């Protein structure tokens, strides 16, 4: 039995709403729920849900890499150029690795 067969209407709608929020297509949501596109589309539209088209702004943004914070090629180029994307220089930075008490997460105070 799939999720679709044993879930309540509220659970189905929550799954559909989550998929719509993420910009998933009907096919992706249906695969995730274990049902057919037509069954999911019918149920969703019957309950007032509108599915994003493949050419909608959110779908195009996700396909273009907006969900990852940019295109993969840009990330690879930044790594190749050794551009840091992490502000901590080492793992002990959270324990005041720079000598700056204002930047430390844990302020133990006193002598260490």
Backbone as CSV, one residue per row, in Angstrom:
resi,resn,N_x,N_y,N_z,CA_x,CA_y,CA_z,C_x,C_y,C_z
1,UNK,0.841,-1.190,0.000,0.000,0.000,0.000,0.880,1.245,0.000
2,UNK,0.485,2.201,-0.789,1.252,3.437,-0.874,0.719,4.459,0.132
3,UNK,1.469,5.529,0.273,1.047,6.625,1.142,-0.329,7.127,0.722
4,UNK,-0.542,7.237,-0.564,-1.788,7.782,-1.094,-2.992,6.935,-0.693
5,UNK,-2.826,5.637,-0.681,-3.938,4.739,-0.374,-4.305,4.726,1.102
6,UNK,-3.332,4.897,1.984,-3.631,4.775,3.410,-3.655,6.101,4.169
7,UNK,-3.481,7.232,3.466,-3.464,8.523,4.157,-4.843,9.175,4.154
8,UNK,-5.024,10.083,5.105,-6.284,10.834,5.184,-6.243,11.982,4.183
9,UNK,-7.392,12.621,3.987,-7.450,13.758,3.066,-6.532,14.892,3.517
10,UNK,-6.469,15.139,4.831,-5.592,16.198,5.342,-4.129,15.889,5.059
11,UNK,-3.732,14.639,5.219,-2.351,14.253,4.942,-2.030,14.393,3.459
12,UNK,-2.978,14.028,2.612,-2.770,14.176,1.171,-2.608,15.643,0.800
13,UNK,-3.478,16.489,1.357,-3.399,17.917,1.058,-2.113,18.533,1.599
14,UNK,-1.662,18.076,2.761,-0.399,18.576,3.317,0.769,18.193,2.414
15,UNK,0.742,16.988,1.889,1.797,16.534,0.983,1.771,17.352,-0.306
16,UNK,0.583,17.610,-0.826,0.447,18.411,-2.042,0.923,19.839,-1.791
17,UNK,0.516,20.427,-0.665,0.929,21.793,-0.340,2.443,21.901,-0.207
18,UNK,3.049,20.907,0.420,4.508,20.901,0.544,5.190,20.833,-0.806
19,UNK,4.670,20.005,-1.687,5.237,19.906,-3.029,5.086,21.187,-3.816
20,UNK,3.922,21.836,-3.688,3.696,23.104,-4.383,4.642,24.171,-3.850
21,UNK,4.834,24.211,-2.522,5.760,25.178,-1.922,7.177,25.010,-2.454
22,UNK,7.570,23.775,-2.690,8.917,23.499,-3.185,9.040,23.658,-4.689
23,UNK,7.931,23.968,-5.349,7.966,24.154,-6.790,8.020,22.855,-7.569
24,UNK,7.550,21.776,-6.962,7.568,20.480,-7.635,6.449,20.405,-8.664
25,UNK,6.656,19.606,-9.688,5.623,19.384,-10.692,4.644,18.335,-10.178
26,UNK,3.524,18.210,-10.872,2.521,17.211,-10.495,3.130,15.815,-10.549
27,UNK,3.951,15.571,-11.543,4.584,14.249,-11.681,5.471,13.942,-10.473
28,UNK,6.251,14.928,-10.029,7.138,14.715,-8.886,6.347,14.468,-7.605
29,UNK,5.296,15.247,-7.396,4.475,15.062,-6.198,3.783,13.702,-6.236
30,UNK,3.277,13.320,-7.406,2.594,12.031,-7.544,3.550,10.874,-7.276
31,UNK,4.755,10.970,-7.787,5.754,9.926,-7.540,6.056,9.827,-6.055
32,UNK,6.182,10.974,-5.406,6.465,11.007,-3.975,5.327,10.386,-3.162
33,UNK,4.090,10.598,-3.601,2.924,10.075,-2.882,2.575,8.642,-3.264
34,UNK,3.129,8.156,-4.348,2.838,6.794,-4.770,1.510,6.658,-5.491
35,UNK,1.183,7.633,-6.312,-0.061,7.588,-7.076,0.195,8.096,-8.491
36,UNK,-0.861,8.162,-9.284,-0.719,8.643,-10.658,-0.892,10.158,-10.706
37,UNK,-0.396,10.741,-11.800,-0.548,12.187,-11.969,-2.017,12.578,-12.041
38,UNK,-2.796,11.800,-12.757,-4.207,12.162,-12.926,-4.966,12.109,-11.600
39,UNK,-4.695,11.105,-10.783,-5.374,11.002,-9.486,-4.986,12.160,-8.579
40,UNK,-3.705,12.499,-8.566,-3.242,13.592,-7.725,-3.784,14.926,-8.235
41,UNK,-3.758,15.141,-9.535,-4.271,16.385,-10.110,-5.750,16.557,-9.800
42,UNK,-6.512,15.495,-9.996,-7.950,15.563,-9.739,-8.222,15.891,-8.273
43,UNK,-7.559,15.175,-7.371,-7.777,15.398,-5.943,-7.359,16.810,-5.545
44,UNK,-6.206,17.246,-6.028,-5.714,18.575,-5.675,-6.610,19.683,-6.191
45,UNK,-6.997,19.590,-7.438,-7.849,20.633,-8.021,-9.249,20.619,-7.414
46,UNK,-9.732,19.430,-7.059,-11.038,19.315,-6.405,-11.023,20.036,-5.058
47,UNK,-9.845,20.080,-4.421,-9.708,20.723,-3.118,-9.064,22.106,-3.207
48,UNK,-9.085,22.705,-4.391,-8.649,24.093,-4.538,-7.158,24.317,-4.672
49,UNK,-6.391,23.309,-5.000,-4.947,23.475,-5.166,-4.624,23.760,-6.626
50,UNK,-3.687,24.667,-6.848,-3.245,25.005,-8.199,-1.784,24.606,-8.304
51,UNK,-1.472,23.805,-9.280,-0.114,23.299,-9.441,0.692,24.220,-10.342
52,UNK,1.967,24.451,-10.001,2.788,25.330,-10.844,3.099,24.670,-12.182
53,UNK,3.075,25.477,-13.229,3.449,24.980,-14.549,4.964,24.907,-14.631
54,UNK,5.471,24.130,-15.576,6.920,24.010,-15.720,7.556,25.337,-16.098
55,UNK,6.774,26.259,-16.671,7.315,27.551,-17.087,7.012,28.659,-16.089
56,UNK,6.526,28.312,-14.894,6.252,29.341,-13.897,7.562,29.899,-13.356
57,UNK,7.491,31.056,-12.739,8.696,31.731,-12.251,9.452,30.877,-11.240
58,UNK,8.735,30.249,-10.312,9.417,29.443,-9.295,10.065,28.210,-9.899
59,UNK,9.375,27.580,-10.843,9.945,26.384,-11.468,11.193,26.739,-12.266
60,UNK,11.155,27.863,-12.968,12.329,28.283,-13.734,13.479,28.695,-12.819
61,UNK,13.160,29.340,-11.696,14.208,29.745,-10.761,14.891,28.533,-10.147
62,UNK,14.106,27.529,-9.783,14.683,26.318,-9.199,15.507,25.579,-10.242
63,UNK,14.984,25.496,-11.461,15.728,24.821,-12.526,17.017,25.567,-12.845
64,UNK,17.003,26.890,-12.674,18.189,27.694,-12.949,19.193,27.685,-11.823
65,UNK,18.876,27.071,-10.719,19.832,26.955,-9.625,19.573,27.895,-8.475
66,UNK,18.470,28.620,-8.469,18.203,29.563,-7.391,18.071,28.858,-6.049
67,UNK,17.572,27.642,-6.042,17.402,26.919,-4.782,18.744,26.547,-4.166
68,UNK,19.783,26.435,-4.984,21.100,26.085,-4.472,21.946,27.318,-4.196
69,UNK,21.404,28.509,-4.408,22.173,29.714,-4.174,23.034,30.077,-5.364
70,UNK,22.741,29.594,-6.522,23.506,29.906,-7.724,23.738,28.671,-8.553
71,UNK,24.274,28.890,-9.710,24.541,27.757,-10.593,25.747,26.968,-10.094
72,UNK,25.752,25.703,-10.370,26.840,24.831,-9.934,28.159,25.300,-10.532
73,UNK,28.125,25.761,-11.774,29.349,26.231,-12.425,29.962,27.401,-11.661
74,UNK,29.112,28.297,-11.124,29.616,29.433,-10.357,30.260,28.972,-9.054
75,UNK,29.679,27.969,-8.432,30.240,27.439,-7.187,31.585,26.775,-7.457
76,UNK,31.668,26.005,-8.530,32.923,25.338,-8.884,33.998,26.366,-9.205
77,UNK,33.635,27.432,-9.929,34.606,28.481,-10.263,35.109,29.178,-9.007
78,UNK,34.215,29.440,-8.048,34.622,30.087,-6.803,35.550,29.187,-6.003
79,UNK,35.262,27.902,-5.963,36.137,26.974,-5.249,37.500,26.879,-5.923
80,UNK,37.511,26.880,-7.262,38.780,26.809,-7.991,39.633,28.037,-7.727
81,UNK,38.977,29.195,-7.573,39.699,30.441,-7.308,40.015,30.602,-5.828
82,UNK,39.670,29.595,-5.035,39.900,29.586,-3.588,39.226,30.762,-2.874
83,UNK,38.032,31.109,-3.331,37.249,32.149,-2.676,36.565,31.504,-1.475
84,UNK,36.811,32.006,-0.269,36.213,31.362,0.903,34.715,31.642,0.979
85,UNK,33.959,30.622,1.281,32.526,30.809,1.499,32.157,30.488,2.943
86,UNK,33.159,30.297,3.779,32.961,30.031,5.195,33.734,31.094,5.958
87,UNK,33.104,31.699,6.937,33.741,32.785,7.665,34.619,32.309,8.812
88,UNK,34.517,31.044,9.184,35.356,30.522,10.251,36.662,30.012,9.658
89,UNK,37.759,30.426,10.229,39.057,29.997,9.716,39.406,28.580,10.164
90,UNK,38.959,28.193,11.348,39.192,26.831,11.808,38.053,26.419,12.742
91,UNK,38.072,25.200,13.166,36.985,24.666,13.982,36.910,25.312,15.357
92,UNK,38.011,25.886,15.848,38.029,26.461,17.183,37.628,27.927,17.194
93,UNK,37.217,28.456,16.061,36.782,29.842,15.983,35.618,30.104,16.930
94,UNK,34.742,29.106,17.114,33.595,29.302,18.000,34.026,29.452,19.452
95,UNK,35.239,29.024,19.788,35.761,29.171,21.141,36.688,30.369,21.229
96,UNK,36.454,31.383,20.398,37.253,32.597,20.383,38.642,32.326,19.838
97,UNK,38.708,31.769,18.651,39.984,31.483,18.023,40.713,32.709,17.532
98,UNK,40.023,33.879,17.455,40.663,35.088,16.949,41.067,36.037,18.054
99,UNK,40.696,35.767,19.278,41.010,36.677,20.371,39.928,37.733,20.563
100,UNK,38.893,37.710,19.777,37.820,38.688,19.864,36.662,38.089,20.653
101,UNK,36.433,38.566,21.871,35.382,38.004,22.720,33.994,38.227,22.141
102,UNK,33.792,39.324,21.408,32.467,39.615,20.871,32.060,38.603,19.807
103,UNK,33.026,37.997,19.125,32.702,37.064,18.058,32.576,35.627,18.514
104,UNK,32.883,35.347,19.773,32.856,33.967,20.250,31.438,33.545,20.603
105,UNK,31.121,32.319,20.315,29.816,31.790,20.696,29.824,31.412,22.172
106,UNK,30.912,30.786,22.617,31.028,30.365,24.007,32.059,31.251,24.695
107,UNK,31.626,32.004,25.690,32.543,32.863,26.430,32.759,32.227,27.794
108,UNK,33.901,31.558,27.951,34.174,30.863,29.201,34.694,31.810,30.272
109,UNK,35.293,32.898,29.869,35.817,33.866,30.819,37.005,33.308,31.589
110,UNK,37.762,34.181,32.188,38.896,33.759,33.000,40.010,33.151,32.181
111,UNK,40.918,32.487,32.879,42.066,31.850,32.228,41.661,30.525,31.625
112,UNK,42.312,30.194,30.536,42.042,28.901,29.903,43.246,28.039,29.992
